[in-house]
Amino acid sequence: MPLHPQTIEFLELLDAGAPPAEPDIAAMRQAMRTNSNRGAGPALPHVEDAAVGQIPIRVYRPSDGVLPALVYFHGGGWAIGDLDSADALCRQLAADAGCAVVSVDYRLAPEHPFPAAAEDAFAVTADVVRRPERYGVTPEAVAVGGDSAGGNLAAVTARLARDDGIALAHQLLLCPNTDSGLDSPSFTEFAEGYGLSAATMAWFFGHYLGCADRSDPRIAPLRADDLSGLAAATVITAEYDILRDEGEAYAYALQAAGVPVELCRYDGMIHNFVTLPEQFDDAAAARAWAVTRLRRAFDVRTGE
């Protein structure tokens, strides 16, 4: 499918500013935090900042009572993004899915390279499951989710949870990083001119990996030896995304391992369109489908 007209408009806006010769992390963090295309999200009766040990979190609750929960990890190449950049999406997921959302401000590279982010993601997830009374949630109905690098952390956390005896309800993966080869056909085809570039992705990986082994499944969940027994998954990809092929390959790998999974590719879209509802109409459609999948997973766990 040709690029969607909204995608063309967005890319033209990106091209209007001359990019720096070397990415500036501080500037990228500020730009992501203040991106108006993320929207505002609905007002909720309960939004609270807290912490799990030294890890800041933000808890969103759309109502009183015991709720299912989604532990959410923001995107940003493991180097940018925070609770504020994920705020609008977390508010909408909480409101529409009728669940508590626990947003995780995991440690960022290059100050804190791998495995810091993965460790923080699992630590918060385990705390939500093992201390549900703190969050007012049903421990049998806890899902994980994330976009881009956050999708990577959600996939990694799902496997770590399985290995630790934690039965998650679902994993919601939005345009996820799942491999470390940076060599898929979509990575080559859309390397430049489609938002997230191959050079920027390699730059993010370089900061996050440090001296780590690229084949470590905590970095590249697609390379895990055993994906059986993981939580059922929803995988959303975009046609013109360099990460499209690895996200879809992960969905197929889960399916081959006997994990229930549904995959949806949004044609004409670029990386992480789902986080930009003010720019892309398809963001609303993708979110609505994600909410339907979450509600179904929660209903199965709560017997409703």
N, C-alpha and C positions, 0 to 999 in steps of 0.2 A: 504494500500500500504506500502511496506517496506520503511525504510528511504532512501531518495535519496542519491546517492553516494557523492554528494557535501555536503549534510548535515552531513554525517558520517565524512567526512574530516574536516569540521568545528568543530564538537564536539570533535574530537580527538585533534585539536589545543587548544581548551578550556581546555581540561583535562590535557594538557601538563604542565600547570602552576598550582601550588598548591594554592587554594583559601585561603584568610585569614580567621581566625576564625570568625572575625566580619567584615562585609563589611566596606570599607573605602570610604566615600563619595567623598573626594577630589581626590583620586586615580581613582575612577569610573568616575568622571566628566572628568578628563584628558584623560582617556582611550577612552571614548566615543567621545570626541572632535577630537581625532587624529586617529580614526579607519580608516585605509586605505581601508577597504572593502566597505566603503560608496562611494568611487569614488570621482571624482572631479566635475562633472557636466559641462554642456556646458557654454561657455562664452556668456554673454548677454550684450547688449548695455547700459542697465540702471540697476544698482544695487546701492541702497542707504540705509544707516543706518539712522534711525530717531527715533522718540518716540511718544507715545500717553500718555500724562502726564508724569509719571515716568516709563512707560513700554517701554523698547527698542523694536524696530521692524526693520526688514530689508525688503525693497520693491524691488522686481524683476519685470522688465518689458522687454518683448522680442521685443517690437516695440513701436513706437510712436502712438499717437491717444488714443481714449477712448476704454478701454478694459474691458472684464469681469474680475472678481477677485476671487481668492481663499485665504481665511485667513487660515494659516496653523499653527498647534501646534505640536511641536516636542514631541517625546516619551522620556522615561527615568524615569518612576515610580514617576513622579511629583517631583523628587529630583535631577536628573541629566539631561544633555542635554542643548543645547543652540542654538543660531543662527548659530554657526559654525557647530555643529553636524547635523543640518538640511539643511545646505547650498546646498549640491550636489543635494539632492532630490528636493528642492524648485527650483533650477535652471532648472532641467529637466522638472518639471511640468509646469513651466512658458513657456519654449521653446516649448514643445510638445502640450500643451493645448492652446497655444496662449493667455494666460491670465496673468494679473498681479498676483503675489503671495506676500502676506503680511505675513511674518514669525514673530511669536510672542515669545519674550523672557520673558515669564511669570515668576512670582516669584516662587522660588523653596522651598520645604520643605528640612530639618526641620526648616530652618530659617524662612520660611513663610508657615505654615501649612494651610490646608483647612480653609476658602474658597478662599484664595489668588489667586491660579491659575485659578479657575473658574471665579472669578471676573475680572481678567486681560484678560482672553480669551473673555469674553463677551464685555468688555469695548472696546477692539480693533475692534471687529467685528462691534459693533454699530457705532464706529467712521468711519469705512470704508463705511458703508451704508449711514450714515447721513452727511458725508462730502466727497462725492465722487470726488469732484473737486480737493481735496488735493492729491488724489491718481491717478487721471485720469482714473476712472473706471465708469462702468454703475451700478448704485445702484440696479437695478432690477436683475442684474446678478452677485450676490455675493454668493459664496459657502464657506463652512467651511470644513476643513479636518485635519486629524492628524493620527499619528501612535501610537499604544499602549496607554500610558497614554494620549498622544495627541489626540488619537481617542476618549477617554473618554471625553476630554474637548470639542471636536467638537460635540459629541452627546449632552452633557450638554448645550453647547451654542446654538445648534439648538432649544432645548426646551425653553430656556430662551428667545431666539429671537421671537419665536412664541408668547410667553406670553406677550412680549413687543410690539407686532404689527409689527415686522420685518419679511418680507417674504424672506427667503433665497432661493437661487436657487437649492442647493444640499448640501448633507453632505457625505463626503468621509471618511470612517472609515477603517483603516488598522490595523488588529489584535487588535481591541480595547478592553480596559477594560470597561465592562458595569455593573458589579455587584461587591458586596463587601463581599459575603459569603465565597469566597475561598473554595468552597466545591462541585464544579461541577464534573462530572465524568472525564472530561479531566484534571481538576486540580489535581485530585488524580492519574490518570493514568500516567501523564507525570511530576510528582512532582519533579523528580530528573533525571539528565542526558540528558536533552534536551534543554540546553541553559538557558532560564529563569526558575529558580526553584521555587517551592512553598515557600521555606524558604525565598528566596530573595523577592518574591512578597509580602509576609506577612511583611517583613522588610520595604519595600517601603510603604505599606499601613499604618503601624504603625507610620511612620514619617509624612505622609501626613494627616492622620485623626486626630491625636491628641485626643481630647475629643469629637469629632463630632459624631453624630448619623449615624451609618453605613447605615441606611435605607434612608437617605436624597438622593433624586433623583439627586442632584448636585454632589453626589459621585457615586451613583449607578443608572444610567439612566434607567436600566432595571426595577427598582422598582417604576418608576413614575406611578401615577394613570392614566394619560391620555397622550397617544402618538399620538392622532389624530391631523391632521393639520400640522404635521412637514414636513420639506423639504424632497423631495425624497432622497433615500440613496443608496450608493454603499458600500457593506461590503465585505472585504477580510479577510479570515481566513487561518490558516495553520493547517494541520492535526495533527502535533506533538507539538502543542502549548497548554500550560495549560489554556490559555484564549480562546481556540477555542469554547467551548460550550457556554460561555456567549456571545461571539460575535455573534454566530449563533442564539442564543435565542433572542437576541435583534433584529436581522433582522426579525425573525418570529413574534416578538411582534409588530414591525412596520407594517408589512404586515397585521396582524390581526386588526390593528387600521386604516387600509385603506391607509397607506402611500406606495407609489410606492417604491419598493426596489429590488435590485438584489444582490444576495449573491454568492460568488465564493470561494470555499475551494481549496487550493493548496496542493495536496497530496504529502507526503514525506518531506514537509517543516516544519520548526520550527518558533518560535515566531519572528516576525519582519524581516523575510527574505527579504521583499520588500525593506528595507532600505540598503541592502548589495549587490548591483549589481556586485561587484567584486568577490563575493563568490558564488552567486546563479544565475544561468541562468533564473530561474523562476521569479526573481525580475523584469527582463525586460518584461516578459509576463504580470505580474501583473500590472506594471506601464502602459503598453500600454493599457490594459483594463480600468484602472482607467482614463486615458486620454480620451479614447473614451466616457466613461460615463460623464466626465466633459464637454467635447465639446458638447455632445448632450443636456445636461442640459442648458448650456449657449445659445445654438442655440434657444432653446424653449423660453428663456427669452428675447432674443434680436430680435426674429422674423426672424432669418436667416434660 
